Amino acid sequence: MTFLARERWVMLVASAWLVMGLQLDAYAHATTPELETFWTPWHAVLYSGIAASGLSLVWLLRSRLPAIPTYASVVALPNALRVPILGMAFLLVGGGVDTLWHNVFGIEQGLEIFVSP
């Protein structure tokens, strides 16, 4: 199964967007002590990158999976799609854990951002 150049570029741009958002958000938390809110431009870049990556992945899967995916049909996908599907699942679970963490312990300051779950 091959990918069109357009499909590769869309996924590359969406993935880069997500990684840039993650780095911007970590930098903001590490350098802005008074940052105690979810509603920041850095979170906007991060979460819009997550959405762009997820939607790009769904767009790539649209013609490669049957209407009702089965375990066998997912396993038959190329690694270039299975790995991002697994990554997106971990990202969604991690986002829920991160939300819970911040609600319980608050937003980290300084270098703690790099070691918190």
Beta strands, then each sheet from edge to edge (+ up, - down):
end
